[in-house]
């Protein structure tokens, strides 16, 4: 059963730096369209009101009904196991409520598909306000939904989110540090690959398991000289084809079969 906590409004921060370990998409610097799970509304990146960077997440209800929003696919999912130093964390967020009424709602946290925390909030009608709460993270993949309660007729949800941060609280200080944007993920991986014999004018699809790779991330690949020096082989651009999987093709445009030698392929996967 999920643990319910109340977000605490704050204007004070610890005088130290702590890394924001969330998914870089939560800096809201790229075009984004949220998925409306319940109710009617829009959820997108905006430059109208910004907190720390030059963009924020704009949420608008098109009716006074309950509004539930999530990111499509895994755009907000953070692979916690990549960063964990302790299970104790501090989650903070800032919001600009332009609705004209106090908004109530909650963040719903999910770890590996199971709801673990519900963080209730009440958003005043005055500029940017920052909230935080201490939560314990135990799973490998963390994501969340944002839910707003029903509002008064004629006053639907209209607000902006920014400054979303998750930091480890290894020393149990219980106080958030100043906002810092998430660090873009970069994964470096070397894989020894033995590409099978490729027939004349045929193509071989190569799949490589790279943990942490996500759809939409960029990929650089360096091929071993024993393969790149074969003029009759064309190596395609690698892409993240599925979660934790990078794929590329090798095409043989010669008149006979070619059996490339085994070699080390180096990958850089990044946001």
C-alpha positions in Angstrom: 0.0 0.0 0.0 1.3 3.4 -0.9 2.4 5.8 1.9 0.7 9.2 1.9 2.8 12.3 2.9 2.2 16.0 2.7 4.4 18.3 0.6 5.9 21.0 2.8 6.3 24.5 1.5 9.7 26.0 2.0 11.9 29.1 1.3 15.0 27.7 2.9 17.6 25.4 1.5 20.7 23.6 2.8 24.0 25.4 2.0 25.5 22.7 -0.1 25.2 21.1 -3.6 23.5 17.8 -4.2 23.0 16.1 -7.6 19.6 15.9 -9.1 19.3 12.3 -10.2 16.0 12.5 -12.1 15.6 11.8 -15.8 16.9 14.8 -17.8 13.5 15.1 -19.5 12.2 16.5 -16.2 14.2 19.7 -16.9 11.5 20.3 -19.6 13.9 21.6 -22.2 12.6 19.5 -25.0 9.1 19.6 -26.7 6.7 17.4 -24.7 3.0 16.5 -24.7 1.7 14.8 -21.6 -0.8 12.0 -21.6 -4.1 12.8 -20.0 -5.2 9.7 -18.1 -8.3 11.2 -16.6 -10.2 14.4 -17.2 -9.7 16.9 -20.0 -6.7 19.1 -20.4 -3.4 19.9 -22.0 0.2 19.3 -20.7 3.2 20.7 -22.6 6.4 22.6 -22.3 6.0 26.4 -22.0 8.1 29.6 -21.8 5.4 31.8 -20.3 6.4 31.3 -16.7 9.7 29.7 -15.8 11.4 28.8 -12.5 15.1 28.1 -12.9 15.7 27.3 -16.5 14.1 28.8 -19.7 11.1 26.4 -19.9 8.6 24.8 -17.6 5.8 22.3 -17.6 2.4 23.9 -18.3 -0.8 22.0 -17.2 -4.2 23.3 -18.0 -7.6 21.7 -17.3 -10.3 22.1 -19.9 -13.0 21.2 -17.3 -13.3 21.4 -13.5 -13.1 17.6 -13.2 -10.3 15.6 -11.6 -7.2 15.8 -13.9 -4.6 13.0 -14.0 -1.4 13.4 -16.1 1.5 11.2 -16.9 4.4 11.1 -19.4 4.0 8.8 -22.4 6.1 5.7 -22.5 9.1 6.1 -20.0 9.9 9.8 -20.6 9.8 10.6 -16.9 11.3 7.2 -15.7 14.5 7.4 -13.8 16.7 4.3 -13.5 17.4 4.7 -9.8 19.7 1.7 -9.5 22.2 3.6 -11.7 22.7 6.3 -9.0 21.7 4.9 -5.6 24.0 5.6 -2.7 21.2 5.4 -0.1 17.5 4.8 0.0 16.8 8.1 1.7 15.9 10.9 -0.7 14.4 14.4 -0.9 11.9 15.3 -3.6 11.2 18.9 -4.3 9.2 20.8 -6.9 8.1 24.4 -7.6 4.8 25.6 -9.0 3.3 28.8 -10.3 -0.5 28.6 -9.8 -2.2 30.9 -12.3 -5.7 29.4 -11.8 -7.1 32.1 -9.5 -8.0 29.5 -6.9 -6.0 27.3 -4.5 -5.3 24.0 -6.3 -5.0 20.7 -4.4 -3.7 17.5 -5.8 -0.8 15.0 -5.5 2.2 13.4 -7.0 1.8 9.6 -7.4 5.1 7.8 -7.3 5.6 4.4 -8.9 8.6 2.1 -8.5 8.9 -0.8 -10.9 5.1 -0.4 -11.7 4.0 -0.4 -8.0 2.6 2.8 -6.4 4.8 3.5 -3.3 4.1 7.2 -2.3 1.3 9.7 -2.6 2.6 13.3 -2.0 -0.4 15.6 -1.3 0.0 19.3 -2.2 -2.0 22.6 -1.9 -0.8 25.3 -4.3 -1.4 28.9 -3.2 -2.2 31.7 -5.7 1.1 33.7 -5.4 4.0 33.4 -7.8 6.4 30.5 -7.6 6.3 28.3 -4.5 8.6 25.5 -3.6 7.6 22.3 -1.8 9.5 19.2 -0.6 9.2 15.9 1.3 11.5 13.1 2.3 10.8 9.7 0.7 12.4 6.3 0.7 13.2 4.8 -2.7 13.6 1.1 -2.9 13.0 0.1 -6.5 15.0 0.2 -9.6 12.9 2.5 -11.8 11.0 5.5 -10.5 8.3 7.5 -12.3 5.2 9.5 -11.2 1.9 10.9 -12.2 0.5 14.4 -11.3 -3.1 14.5 -10.2 -5.4 17.5 -9.5 -8.6 17.4 -7.6 -11.9 18.8 -9.0 -11.9 22.6 -9.0 -14.6 25.3 -8.8 -16.8 25.7 -11.9 -15.2 28.3 -14.1 -11.8 27.9 -12.5 -10.0 24.9 -14.0 -6.4 24.0 -13.4 -3.9 26.4 -14.9 -0.4 26.1 -13.5 3.3 25.7 -14.3 5.8 23.2 -12.8 9.6 23.6 -12.6 12.5 23.0 -10.3 11.7 19.3 -9.9 14.5 17.5 -8.2 15.3 14.2 -6.5 18.5 14.1 -4.4 19.9 11.5 -2.1 20.0 12.4 1.6 22.8 10.1 2.7 23.6 12.1 5.8 19.9 12.4 6.7 19.8 16.2 6.7 16.1 16.2 5.8 16.5 19.6 4.1 16.5 20.2 0.3 19.5 21.8 -1.4 19.0 24.6 -4.1 17.6 23.4 -7.3 20.0 22.1 -9.9 18.9 20.5 -13.3 19.2 16.8 -13.9 22.5 15.7 -15.4 22.1 14.2 -18.9 22.7 10.5 -18.8 25.8 9.2 -20.7 26.5 5.5 -21.0 29.8 4.2 -22.3 29.8 0.5 -23.3 32.2 -1.9 -25.1 30.9 -5.1 -26.6 32.8 -7.8 -28.4 30.7 -8.8 -31.4 31.2 -11.7 -33.8 29.0 -10.7 -36.8 28.0 -13.9 -38.7 28.8 -14.4 -42.4 26.7 -12.1 -44.6 25.7 -13.2 -48.1 26.0 -11.1 -51.2 23.8 -8.0 -51.2 22.4 -9.2 -47.8 22.0 -7.3 -44.5 22.6 -8.4 -40.9 20.8 -6.8 -38.0 22.9 -6.5 -34.8 21.3 -6.0 -31.4 23.4 -5.0 -28.4 22.1 -5.0 -24.8 23.1 -1.7 -23.1 21.4 -1.2 -19.8 20.0 2.3 -19.3 19.5 3.0 -23.0 16.1 4.6 -23.7 14.2 5.4 -26.8 15.1 8.9 -28.1 18.7 8.8 -26.7 21.6 9.5 -29.1 24.2 6.8 -30.0 27.8 7.1 -31.2 29.6 3.9 -32.2 33.2 3.2 -33.0 33.7 -0.1 -35.1 36.8 -2.2 -35.0 39.3 -1.5 -37.8 39.1 -5.1 -39.0 35.5 -4.3 -40.1 35.7 -0.6 -41.1 38.5 -1.3 -43.5 36.4 -3.8 -45.6 35.2 -1.6 -48.5 32.4 -4.0 -49.4 30.7 -3.6 -46.0 28.4 -0.7 -45.0 27.7 -0.2 -41.3 24.5 1.6 -40.6 23.8 4.3 -37.9 23.1 2.8 -34.5 19.9 3.7 -32.7 18.2 2.8 -29.5 15.5 0.4 -30.8 14.0 -0.5 -27.5 14.7 0.0 -23.8 18.2 -1.3 -23.0 18.8 -2.2 -26.7 20.9 -0.6 -29.4 20.6 -1.8 -32.9 22.5 -1.3 -36.2 22.8 -3.0 -39.5 25.7 -4.3 -41.6 25.2 -4.6 -45.3 27.3 -6.6 -47.8 27.2 -5.0 -51.2 29.8 -7.3 -52.7 29.3 -10.2 -55.1 30.1 -12.9 -52.5 29.8 -13.7 -48.8 31.8 -11.9 -46.2 32.5 -13.3 -42.7 33.7 -10.3 -40.6 36.2 -10.9 -37.9 35.1 -10.6 -34.2 36.0 -7.3 -32.7 35.2 -4.7 -30.0 32.5 -2.1 -30.8 32.5 1.0 -28.5 29.2 2.8 -27.8 28.3 6.1 -26.3 24.6 6.5 -25.5 23.5 9.9 -24.2 20.7 12.4 -23.9 
